[in-house]
């Protein structure tokens, strides 16, 4: 996952820290300085802010400063000496009586890291805090976001190693970036303005928030956002947003149980989960319901369990288990007050040992349990962030990942334009970037994530709004190597939304497909990242050419004069081969030496092949050969019949029903069965 980490804005942590230690100065980040522009882009709304470091500098560092300063002072005039010494003395963080810092004993972590550490400050970034809360429950994940945390921790025994510099890592647009910050934090009346921990001397959450704000340009840019984005930034995973109202999970018990199993699987495989209750009106934002839940507010899911009901040994012999989910409010208060809340009577149904295992406490700490049925009744949106496993050594499902970078670029030439808009714009839709991939199993679950280049980081320039993006998936010819120029069968499509990422999970049948990522409106420009996950390698790649290229051999070998699409729709009445009178047929399409073979269709005499091939033909008078065979075993196949067709661009009859014949036979119907085939031929090679 961290094979390659890029230094954000070229700032290398180890180099900068070494320079600070050598110079005897605490790090001050020139790219994210302690000024109001680092906090706001619309103006100061919280009053006078004082930037303070978590604690004082070490005596050793102070001594280094004093000695270096003394040598310098002896070379200066007395007045300048006095003035400079005064400034240095005031800026020295060791002199707490003159320059008070936040605490005497700062730490990254106090008694470890937990979901209870975080509290949202004076910023509408519950989405970020909820994501941090989820992160805190996964040690393997937070140790990647907070690298070398032991080395970064304040250590009173190694005071000389403190340089006021920290670094954190986030997954940004397909790569991990290492973000360096200084530890000057915004305060009002000696209290942290933004995210803070339960313990006043614990600072990991405030420092991670500062690094994240640096990536977005300023703290205010974090005001209102998408938890799904933060979860991806912390993991490099794939977030799947789910509309619980649309799925009708509150009413449909079967669907609800299936959803719970999916949520449980994501949780058990170290995925991160968040949820919220949609606010449909401005006045509903952060409005508290009678049950204690808050609308328009992101919650972190901290546990998912099947809970045994009953006491003693009897509980282990009961088949009844309650589906339960635990959440935490980033405010650190305002909990669910319904069934299975902290002090509800329902917990008497659960043994003491089971309650202790679940960590049930009666305190207003923002964390609470709900049964899954109530959860689906109240919550409207769920985000599942999967950690995509690509390791062949894992016992869990392994995914094959393909990552492509691309751009929507508007050009006047239709063949070079790559900003055609969504499928509503039929004249320009196929002018978008196109990516081809194969599904090699009879059926495979495919995960597709389209991510646009983040625009939230540029609100000061008025470019903070994301584009409305989405994609369609089309089933194409099994041998397509060039761009689509006419509409093909659409098998799936994402929603279009102006979020950073758009996700789709779809079961696809064996075949070749083309993904067309687009903006909703034509002419809009931007960069994007396309990620495709399949069970077996998909060989996903961009289609860049419109037709076969001309080479130095073209004059000698010839160049295609026609392009023909062959679509074998179905067969009927094939000869039975097994004891039940059925067969396992497949079809092979051959044209000028190029072959396309369909998947095998099991136990049928009337297969729906629905297979296509596309052929760029140098010899227009040569026929197109279609052969039907039966998959007998690994070594031997049985011939069932064949046909030869000729396609002329002037022939308006596109669909043909033809009878099978034997090899070498001139009769059209001397074998059982017939094929239905559609042919389209053009003299313009970039018309299909």
SULVEN-V210605 format. One line per field, one symbol per residue. ss: DSSP state (@ for helix, = for strand, . for the rest). A space follows every 10 residues. Layout:
ss=???
This chain:
ss=....===@@@ ..@@@@@@@@ @@@....... .....@@@@. .........= ===.....@@ @@@@@@@@@@ @@@....@@@ @@@@@@@@@@ @......... ......=... ....@@@==. .....@@@@@ @@@@@@..@@ @@@@@...@@ @@...@@@@@ @...====== ==..====== ==.=====.. ==...==... .=.@@@@@@@ @@@@@@..@@ @@....@@@@ @@@@@..=== ===....... ..@@@@@@@@ @@@@@@@@.. .=====.... .@@@...=.. ...=...=== ========.= .@@@@@@... =========. .......... ....@@@@@= .@@@@@@@.. ......==== =@@@@@@@.. ======.... .........= ========.. .......... ........@@ @..======= ========== ==...@@@@@ @.......== ======.... ........== ===...=... ========== =========. .....===== ====...... ===....... ...@@@@... .========= ==........ ....====== =..====... .......... =======... ...======= =.....==== =====..... ....=====. =......... ...======= ==..@@@.
